[in-house]
């Protein structure tokens, strides 16, 4: 059984680490990601493949642990709001997106900090972890329709809060 769990770790550690780093900052990501897999290993007997994929189960554990580290997450978003950077952001995949995101980092941090925790969890599981709506529903133990409504609410609020900065960014180029 430990050999099979090593395969799960190898397949999913980087994605879980990236998600945690985006939520809490790079300084605690390694510890929390390790805690995710330690928790998963301890609870491996409770995983039911009939209920969904192991990936979503791991992100559910990660989201719960992130919730326990909310104060650190708030500090992380406050730092983003102040324009401070972390070594690993997890938000961008392309160079162009990284440059734009760095310019908008203060506004992005402020906008993320204003989201309700449930909406922020859904948004970041989709945007950072790359989970599907069904996987988010499984990870958070909520109906798929709730994922959709939370994502819609988060998108609407983020768009409203970031639109002035995006407009300014595109007119200044």
N, C-alpha and C positions, 0 to 999 in steps of 0.2 A: 504493500500500500504506500509506504513512503516514496518508492520509486515513481509511482504514478503521480503522486503529489508534486514531486520535483518537476514533472512535465507540465503540470498546471502552473507552477511557479515560473518556469522558463517561458511559457507561452504568454503569461499575463502580467508579470512584474513591471515591465517598463510602462505599460499603459496605466496601471494602477498608480505607479510612482508619479507619472506625468499629471494625472488627475489630482492627486493629493498635493503635488507641488503647486498646481494652479489654484488650489483652494486655500492652502495654508502657507505656502512659500517653500522655497527650496531647502531652507535650513532645517525644517522638521520633516520633510517629505520622506526621507529614507527611513527614519524611525517609525513613522506612521504606516508607510507601505509595508515595512517588515511586520508591524503589529497586525496589519490586515491578514497577511499570510499565516502568522502564528495563530490568530483567531480562527481562520479558515481550517487550519490543520487540526486544531483542537475540536472544532465543530464539524469535521468532515463527515461524521456519521449522521448528521442532521440534514446534509445536502440531499435533495430529492431530484434526480435528473428529470423526472416526469413533470416537475414544476417549472423547468426552464434550464437555461445554460449556466455553466459554472462561471462564465464571465460576468453575467448580470449578478449572480450571487456574490461574487467578490466585490463588485462595485457597490452593492448594497451594504456589505460590511464596511467598505471604505467610507461611504457616506455617513454611516452611523458613527464611525470613529472621528470623522471630520466634525460631526456635530458635537462631539465631546471636546473638540479643540476649537470651539467657536470663538473663544476670546482671541486665540492666535489668528484665526481667520479674520476677525474684525481688525486686528492690528495690521495684518497683511493688506487689507483693502484700504486702510487708512494710509499706509505707506504708498500704495499705488496712487491714492488721491493726492498725496504730497509730491508725487513724481519720482519717488525712489524706485530702484529696480532690484530685482532678484536675479541670480545667475541663471535660473531656469524659469521660464514663464509658462510654457505649455499652451499658450493661447494661439500661437502663430505657427504655421508650417512653411510658409514661403518667405523669402527675403522681403518682398514688397509688403506683405502683410505685417512683417515684423517692424519695418520702418514706420508704417502707418500706425500700428498699435503703440509703438514707443512714443510717437507724437501725441497720441490720444490716451496714453496710460493714465494720467490724472483723472480725466473724465470717465474712462472705463472703470477705474477703481471706485469712483464716487457712485456711478450708476449701479454697479454690482452691489455695493454696500447698501443701497436703498431698497433692493429687492427683498421681499419676504424670503425667509430661509427656504421654505418649500419650493418657491419659484426658482430661487438661485440653484438649489440642488438639481432640479430638472434641467435647467438651462446648461449648467456646467457638465452634467452627465452626458448630455447630447453634444454640446459644443467642444468640450475638452476631452472627454473619455470616448466620444464617438459611439455611444450606445444608441440603439434604435429606440423608438417609443415603447415597443414591447419589452425590451430589456430594461428600460428605466422603470416601467411599471413593475416588473419582477423585482428589480433591485430595491425599490422603495415600498414594495407591497401595497401598491395602489392600482386602481383601474386604469386602463389605457386612456380612457376618456379624460381622466383627471390629469394625466401627463399632457395631453393635448391642450387642455384649458390652461394649465400652469405655464406651458411653453408659450402659448399665445399671449398670456398676460405678461410674461417676462419679456418677450420680443417687443410687445407694444411699449412697455415702459422703457426698455433699453433704447429703442428707436427714438422715442420722445426725448429722452435725456441726452442722447448722443448726437441727434440731428444737428443742433447748432454747431457743435465741434466739427462734425463731418462736413457740413456746408462750408465752414471757415477753412478747413483743411483743403478742400477741393478748389476753392476760389483763390487760395494763396499759392497754388502750384502753377 
